[in-house]
Amino acid sequence: MEIFTFDRAERVVGRFGSVGTRATRVAAGDGGAVSLTCLTLAPGGTIGAHRAPVPQLFLVVAGDGWVAGADGRRTPVTAGTGVRWDADETHASGSEAGLTALALEGAGLRVFPPDPPDPPDPPGSGDGGRLV
């Protein structure tokens, strides 16, 4: 087991006119087929419009902000929201209050549809229906 901190905000991101953004490389697959980066946007931070080199997932883990496609129209995102961009798709993101996201990049990424929720436990099973 290896325990590590992934939100280290190590490198300033200035490409594409980005401001108030830092990135930490977290992990990569053999040969760079897939990579995981933690992105930290300070309040007012943006990642400027650019084309995705490969399919990308943008998974918001804290805070809130917005994402935009080629048309520039901003769509709100909050913690627990994920966004997928195809290769060559132009996109941007930003936050007025601050945001932390994990960016997963690699060929062949696909998003699974939601599973149906598990049925509730039958009465009288387990802990007697108590929450704690």
C-alpha positions in Angstrom: 0.0 0.0 0.0 1.1 3.5 -0.8 -0.6 6.5 0.7 0.0 9.9 -1.0 -1.5 13.4 -1.4 -2.7 14.1 -4.9 -3.9 17.8 -4.5 -0.4 19.3 -4.2 -1.0 22.1 -6.8 2.6 21.8 -8.0 2.7 23.3 -11.5 1.3 26.6 -12.7 -0.8 26.1 -15.8 -0.4 29.1 -18.1 -1.0 27.5 -21.5 -4.1 28.5 -23.5 -4.4 31.8 -21.6 -5.2 29.9 -18.3 -5.0 31.8 -15.1 -5.2 30.8 -11.4 -4.8 27.1 -12.3 -2.3 24.6 -10.9 -1.8 20.9 -11.9 -0.3 17.9 -10.2 0.5 14.8 -12.2 -0.9 11.9 -10.2 -0.4 8.7 -12.2 0.0 7.4 -15.8 -0.3 4.0 -17.4 2.5 2.3 -19.2 3.6 4.2 -22.2 1.4 7.1 -21.2 -1.7 5.4 -22.6 -3.7 7.0 -19.8 -2.9 9.7 -17.3 -4.5 11.3 -14.2 -3.9 14.9 -13.2 -5.3 16.9 -10.3 -6.3 20.4 -11.3 -6.8 23.2 -8.8 -8.6 26.4 -9.9 -8.3 29.3 -7.5 -11.3 31.6 -7.2 -11.6 33.4 -10.6 -9.3 30.7 -12.2 -9.8 29.5 -15.8 -8.4 26.9 -18.1 -8.4 28.6 -21.5 -10.1 27.1 -24.6 -8.1 24.3 -26.2 -8.6 21.1 -28.1 -8.5 17.8 -26.2 -5.6 15.7 -27.6 -7.3 12.5 -26.5 -10.6 11.7 -24.8 -10.8 13.4 -21.4 -12.8 13.1 -18.3 -13.1 16.1 -16.0 -14.3 14.9 -12.6 -15.1 17.7 -10.1 -14.3 16.6 -6.6 -14.6 19.9 -4.7 -16.1 23.3 -5.3 -18.0 24.5 -8.2 -17.5 26.2 -11.6 -18.4 25.9 -15.2 -17.3 24.1 -18.4 -17.8 25.2 -22.0 -17.5 23.6 -25.4 -16.5 25.1 -28.7 -19.6 27.5 -28.6 -18.3 29.1 -25.4 -21.6 28.5 -23.6 -20.9 27.9 -19.9 -22.6 25.0 -18.2 -22.4 24.9 -14.3 -20.6 22.0 -12.6 -20.3 21.1 -8.9 -18.6 18.4 -6.8 -19.7 15.0 -8.1 -20.2 16.2 -11.7 -18.2 14.6 -14.5 -17.7 15.9 -18.0 -16.4 13.9 -21.0 -14.7 15.5 -24.0 -13.8 13.6 -27.2 -10.4 13.9 -28.9 -10.1 17.2 -30.8 -13.1 18.7 -29.0 -12.5 22.4 -28.0 -13.3 23.1 -24.3 -12.6 25.5 -21.4 -13.4 25.6 -17.7 -13.4 28.0 -14.8 -14.6 28.8 -11.4 -15.6 32.0 -9.5 -15.3 30.3 -6.1 -12.6 27.7 -6.6 -12.7 24.1 -7.9 -10.6 20.9 -7.7 -11.0 18.3 -10.4 -9.4 15.1 -11.6 -8.6 15.0 -15.3 -8.3 11.5 -16.7 -7.0 11.3 -20.3 -6.5 8.4 -22.6 -7.7 6.7 -25.8 -10.8 4.6 -25.5 -12.2 6.2 -22.4 -16.0 5.7 -22.1 -18.5 6.6 -19.4 -20.6 3.8 -18.0 -24.4 4.5 -17.7 -25.7 4.7 -14.2 -26.7 1.4 -12.6 -30.2 1.1 -11.2 -30.2 1.7 -7.4 -30.1 -1.4 -5.1 -33.4 -2.2 -3.6 -33.9 -1.2 0.0 -33.2 -3.8 2.7 -36.3 -5.8 3.7 -37.8 -5.0 7.1 -36.2 -6.9 9.9 -32.9 -7.5 8.1 -29.5 -6.5 9.2 -29.6 -3.7 11.8 -33.3 -3.4 12.3 -33.7 -0.4 10.0 -31.6 1.9 12.2 -29.2 4.4 10.4 -26.5 4.1 13.0 
